[in-house]
Amino acid sequence: MVSSGTALASLPVGEVLMALTIRDCKRSFWQTMGSIRTGIVLLILIGIATFAGTIIMQRPINDANKLHHAYSPATLRWLDALGLTDVFHSWWFAVLLALLSANIVVASLDRWPVVWRYFSRPYRRAEPHFLASLSMQHEFRIRDEAAGIEAAAAAFRSAGLTPQHVVKDTVSLYAEKFRFARLAPFVVHASLLLIFAGVMIDGVFGYRGYISLVPGEAGGQIEMRDGTRKVLPFALRCDSTGQENYPDGSPKRWWSKLAVVENNRQVRAKEISVNDPLDYRGVRFFQAGYGPTGELQAVKLTATPKGGGPAQALELAPDKLVRLDAATTVRLAQFIPDFAINGNQITTRSQQPNNPALHLVVTTAKGDADAWLFPRVPDFNRNGSEFDFAVTELVPQFYTGLEVSYEPGQWGVWAGVLLMGVALALVFYFVHIRFWAVPVDDGRGRLVLWVGASASKNRDEVEERFNRLVATIEQNLQGSANTPAREGESRAPVAMSR
């Protein structure tokens, strides 16, 4: 096998320089992508974008009229062009998330070999240079290796550790707990990647829109945030809608009875309310609005012949004929909820029935006759027909406003959130701790039992545990005949920091 240096040496100088330049560029790019500084810069940019998406009114959460009132036309054009009115679905926000994801992946790949070595091949036999480097260590004078190891093993077991006997020239002990805690940072990274993947999928393939329906109406087109329309693969029908009020008359709850129609067949039905949507094939319909349309669902009135005769009760719906007698019909031709005259034009001041007006057309063999009724001001009625009409009840038509959301990446977001909970538990509640007990010569011809410990974090807490372990070993040694007769006493069980 030819080494890379030998291969480069066989090339012309220009090609060697080119190869070295490309290699250096690749290394520089890889180091930049995996650096903490790059990650911090990207986090700051994402934080700024998130802040902008919070303080700037976003579509379609806010009605288009609100945006036009809040910003001037020129400002709104710039905000729309830069994607600042829909930050979390903009292409540049997805790019920032993709770059941060790449930074996490590269950083994880750089650090993985070292962590995996810790995880897959734990350092069970402590060599002299390693013994000297540990911050938590202690030595006991012993006469016999076997008795010293036995005392240490008993202390390990009493501390909830499982000692492993390592044989290499001499017998030593090794024990550890929560080795999997070494993988906690990678679990955090995986959870972040899942969340970012879900957000990016939503940004690219997801959508949000709005649809309004009146009872009995079915529709399959939603209005998107950019003003365009999107056709759903099924139709949605509103069977009824309404509002529940508190005793003081203020709104308590909006509700709508919806049905999903696909291939001319009803496949799903549900009564929804705020925070209780209808979900079908990943598309969610949220109750977002409710109010009058400015039209009538029906009007109840009485009709009395002007020449005398009994009054009859009628119920008219828009553009539906109702027969008064064998030769006469009546229909509701027009309803104006808040009647006003502007010049020569009849207009409405609002969609609320503050000053309602009804235009009826009475048809006989002689032709059509108009009747204008003003329920709030009956003296202004104008009636050219042969019947007197009196309005008894107006039944206004109401619409239900539905926010439509398709978020195919939500599985990734929720999976990432759950995994993040596991990762945080690993980070805060588990510490990889390791213990060793090795009989060694102290360099002066005396046999000692060296005990050491190492922790990935929470050093103070682990040091207290190590001190308790040292005290237990000392007690075990003093209770045996293993302690040297003349010197006789171990040093105090205090962790020594170097």
Secondary structure, 3 states (H helix, E strand, C coil): CCCHHHHHHCCCHHHHHHHHHHHHHHHHHHHHHHCHHHHHHHHHHHHHHHHHHHHCCCCCCCCHHHHHHHCCHHHHHHHHHCCCCCHHHCHHHHHHHHHHHHHHHHHHHHHHHHHHHHHHCCCCCCCHHHHHHCCEEEEEECCCHHHHHHHHHHHHHHCCCCCEEEECCCEEEEEEECHHHHHHHHHHHHHHHHHHHHHHHHHHHCEEEEEEECCCCEEEEEEECCCCEEEEEEEEEEEEEEEEECCCCCEEEEEEEEEEEECCEEEEEEEEECCECEEECCEEEEEEEEEEEEEEEEEEEEEEECCCCCCEEEEECECCCEEEECCEEEEEEEEECEEEEECCEEEECCCCCCECEEEEEEEECCEEEEEEECCCCHHHCEECCCEEEEEEEEEEEEEEEEEEEECCCHHHHHHHHHHHHHHHHHHHHCCCEEEEEEEEECCCCCEEEEEEEEECCCHHHHHHHHHHHHHHHHHHHHCCCCCCCCCCCCCCCCCCCC
